[in-house]
Amino acid sequence: MSLSTPFSDSIEQLELLNVLELNSTRKRMRVVIRKLGDDAKPIFLLTKGADNIIFERLIRGGDEMKRATRITWRSLRATGRGR
């Protein structure tokens, strides 16, 4: 699969390794991907879910990540990219 972001002009090639489906108990979804074309072939875990559920699972001291996430969402909504 290919992925492009508004933060880069390049298109990343990725391999989908696993999907942990959304359900009403966990209230989040996760995908495990591997970045191709990189010698190290790093693996990433991407999570999507309600911000309050995700924030509950951040380690202590995750306040900076919470703040950055809220700023990013406000910016995306202001530009019409976030829904």
C-alpha positions as CSV (number, residue, x, y, z in Angstrom):
1,M,0.0,0.0,0.0
2,S,1.0,3.6,-0.5
3,L,0.7,6.5,1.9
4,S,1.1,10.2,1.5
5,T,0.7,12.9,4.1
6,P,0.3,16.7,4.1
7,F,3.7,16.9,5.8
8,S,5.8,15.4,3.0
9,D,5.9,15.3,-0.8
10,S,7.1,11.7,-0.9
11,I,4.8,8.7,-1.0
12,E,5.7,5.9,1.5
13,Q,5.4,2.3,0.6
14,L,4.0,0.2,3.4
15,E,3.1,-3.4,4.1
16,L,0.1,-4.1,6.3
17,L,1.0,-6.7,8.8
18,N,-2.0,-6.9,11.1
19,V,-5.3,-5.2,11.9
20,L,-6.8,-5.1,15.3
21,E,-10.4,-4.3,14.6
22,L,-12.5,-1.6,16.4
23,N,-14.9,-3.0,18.9
24,S,-17.3,-1.4,21.5
25,T,-15.2,-2.7,24.4
26,R,-11.8,-1.4,23.4
27,K,-13.1,1.7,21.6
28,R,-10.0,1.8,19.4
29,M,-8.5,0.3,16.3
30,R,-4.9,-0.5,15.6
31,V,-2.9,-1.5,12.5
32,V,0.6,-2.8,12.4
33,I,2.6,-1.7,9.3
34,R,6.1,-2.1,8.0
35,K,7.8,0.7,6.1
36,L,9.3,-0.7,2.9
37,G,12.2,0.7,0.9
38,D,14.2,1.3,4.1
39,D,17.1,-1.0,5.0
40,A,15.9,-1.2,8.6
41,K,12.3,-1.8,7.6
42,P,10.8,-0.3,10.8
43,I,7.5,-1.5,12.1
44,F,4.9,0.9,13.4
45,L,1.7,0.5,15.5
46,L,-0.9,3.1,14.5
47,T,-3.9,3.6,16.8
48,K,-7.2,5.3,16.1
49,G,-9.8,5.9,18.7
50,A,-11.6,8.3,20.9
51,D,-9.0,10.7,22.3
52,N,-10.1,10.1,25.9
53,I,-9.6,6.4,25.5
54,I,-6.1,6.9,23.9
55,F,-5.1,9.5,26.5
56,E,-6.0,7.1,29.4
57,R,-3.3,4.7,28.1
58,L,-0.5,7.3,27.7
59,I,2.3,6.9,30.2
60,R,2.7,9.4,33.0
61,G,4.2,12.5,31.6
62,G,2.3,12.2,28.3
63,D,0.8,15.7,28.8
64,E,3.0,17.1,26.0
65,M,1.6,14.5,23.6
66,K,-1.9,15.3,24.6
67,R,-1.3,19.0,24.0
68,A,0.3,18.5,20.6
69,T,-2.5,16.1,19.6
70,R,-5.2,18.7,20.5
71,I,-3.3,21.4,18.6
72,T,-3.0,19.2,15.5
73,W,-6.7,18.3,15.5
74,R,-7.6,22.0,15.8
75,S,-5.3,22.8,12.9
76,L,-6.7,20.0,10.7
77,R,-10.3,21.0,11.5
78,A,-9.5,24.6,10.7
79,T,-8.1,23.6,7.2
80,G,-11.0,21.2,6.6
81,R,-8.8,18.1,6.7
82,G,-10.0,16.8,10.1
83,R,-13.5,15.5,10.5
